[in-house]
Amino acid sequence: MLTLKNISVKFKDKVVLDDLSFQAEKGEIIGVAAPNGTGKTTLFNVMANYLKPNAGEVIIDDNYTYKSEKQEIKIRKRLTTFPDQDDLFDELSGIDHLKLYGNMWKGTTKHIPQIVGKLNMGNYVKNKVRTYSLGMRQRLCFAMMAAADSSIMLMDEVMNGLDINNVSLISEYLIEMKKEQKLIFIASHLLENLDLYADRVIFLSEGKIIHEQRFGRGNDDYIKISLDPHQYNRLINEYVIPDNHLYIASHLFCLPLKGMKQAEQMKWVEQLLGLKEKELSIGPLGTVEYYEKHYH
Ligand SMILES: Nc1ncnc2c1ncn2[C@@H]1O[C@H](COP(=O)(O)OP(=O)(O)OP(=O)(O)O)[C@@H](O)[C@H]1O
């Protein structure tokens, strides 16, 4: 549905995207994780054609690229980007914004009351935007994407400025959108939140995708326990630790269970609990853990 083919972007001498290729299908939510200034927004800008890459191309639905105006129009109908709060019109109401997006992309406004209801915006949506708080504006921006209902949605920092209740409200909405076969990209620093709905999270560094984490497809389980460096050193001196263990960000010891017999697993659980009576868990690594692994 969306293919990135050998995308490179340079600002003067600074390479931000370096021969990056990627393919995404409908019904997927793709998280994009990386520290500030790595290139997440640049990647989104290339996907939306707000920025021409120095090399490479974006292909939508196997057919359309930004190379001709006619094809770009086809893509515009299929792809929306998360509105910037600064681009909202202070003197218009929320409902005016939703109607605008509904009419422009979907050709109707019939679905808007339902969106307003689902996002708990009924008590403010008719007021002018200039009276809105940061979180109210952010919910409106999300509602505008829902009103457009395009098949591809690029959401940069969708959860910015939202309280916990609204983060969970929008997370649930995203899961519904996924069921409707939307393809959604989400760049976020709320890493644990991505675990709730993302099918894949890609990690960027030096212009490349350095890791792709897939959820829900038999991910490898680990025994995980937090150990300080002193405890970790004691562990590796006292026991023969499998080479494929991880010690993430000098605080989290992770032992892969793959290929380990049950008796051995039990032995390790006992040994680790003996070392430190602290929380031990078993499961796959989450986005936070991969993030610390790659960027610590
Ligand atoms: N128009 C531009 N001109 C020059 N440099 C730019 C431009 N846009 C982005 N950059 C640089 O490209 C790099 C990547 O920026 P980008 O905004 O894509 O990062 P990001 O991962 O989205 O960061 P954040 O998490 O802070 O939003 C940064 O070093 C930034 O300074």
The ligand as an SDF file (V2000), in Angstrom:
LIG
                    3D

 31 33  0  0  0  0  0  0  0  0999 V2000
   14.4060   22.2420    6.6010 N   0  0  0  0  0  0  0  0  0  0  0  0
   15.4920   21.8270    7.2460 C   0  0  0  0  0  0  0  0  0  0  0  0
   16.6980   22.3960    7.0160 N   0  0  0  0  0  0  0  0  0  0  0  0
   17.8060   21.9600    7.6290 C   0  0  0  0  0  0  0  0  0  0  0  0
   17.8350   20.9470    8.5190 N   0  0  0  0  0  0  0  0  0  0  0  0
   16.6780   20.3480    8.8000 C   0  0  0  0  0  0  0  0  0  0  0  0
   15.4440   20.7560    8.1880 C   0  0  0  0  0  0  0  0  0  0  0  0
   14.4420   19.9500    8.6530 N   0  0  0  0  0  0  0  0  0  0  0  0
   15.0260   19.1040    9.5290 C   0  0  0  0  0  0  0  0  0  0  0  0
   16.3560   19.3320    9.6170 N   0  0  0  0  0  0  0  0  0  0  0  0
   17.3180   18.5750   10.4360 C   0  0  0  0  0  0  0  0  0  0  0  0
   17.1080   17.2160   10.1720 O   0  0  0  0  0  0  0  0  0  0  0  0
   17.2800   16.4460   11.3710 C   0  0  0  0  0  0  0  0  0  0  0  0
   16.0260   15.6160   11.5850 C   0  0  0  0  0  0  0  0  0  0  0  0
   14.9560   16.4680   11.9390 O   0  0  0  0  0  0  0  0  0  0  0  0
   13.4780   15.9010   12.2020 P   0  0  0  0  0  0  0  0  0  0  0  0
   12.6010   17.0600   12.5060 O   0  0  0  0  0  0  0  0  0  0  0  0
   13.1050   15.0340   11.0660 O   0  0  0  0  0  0  0  0  0  0  0  0
   13.7200   15.0070   13.5100 O   0  0  0  0  0  0  0  0  0  0  0  0
   12.6550   14.2650   14.4440 P   0  0  0  0  0  0  0  0  0  0  0  0
   13.1630   12.8710   14.6260 O   0  0  0  0  0  0  0  0  0  0  0  0
   11.2860   14.4250   13.9070 O   0  0  0  0  0  0  0  0  0  0  0  0
   12.8150   15.0620   15.8120 O   0  0  0  0  0  0  0  0  0  0  0  0
   11.7570   15.3660   17.0050 P   0  0  0  0  0  0  0  0  0  0  0  0
   11.6440   14.1130   17.8060 O   0  0  0  0  0  0  0  0  0  0  0  0
   12.4720   16.4360   17.7650 O   0  0  0  0  0  0  0  0  0  0  0  0
   10.4720   15.8330   16.3960 O   0  0  0  0  0  0  0  0  0  0  0  0
   17.5800   17.4450   12.4800 C   0  0  0  0  0  0  0  0  0  0  0  0
   18.9650   17.4930   12.6500 O   0  0  0  0  0  0  0  0  0  0  0  0
   17.0840   18.7600   11.9270 C   0  0  0  0  0  0  0  0  0  0  0  0
   17.8430   19.8310   12.4240 O   0  0  0  0  0  0  0  0  0  0  0  0
  1  2  1  0
  2  3  1  0
  2  7  2  0
  3  4  2  0
  4  5  1  0
  5  6  2  0
  6  7  1  0
  6 10  1  0
  7  8  1  0
  8  9  2  0
  9 10  1  0
 10 11  1  0
 11 12  1  0
 11 30  1  0
 12 13  1  0
 13 14  1  0
 13 28  1  0
 14 15  1  0
 15 16  1  0
 16 17  2  0
 16 18  1  0
 16 19  1  0
 19 20  1  0
 20 21  2  0
 20 22  1  0
 20 23  1  0
 23 24  1  0
 24 25  2  0
 24 26  1  0
 24 27  1  0
 28 29  1  0
 28 30  1  0
 30 31  1  0
M  END
$$$$
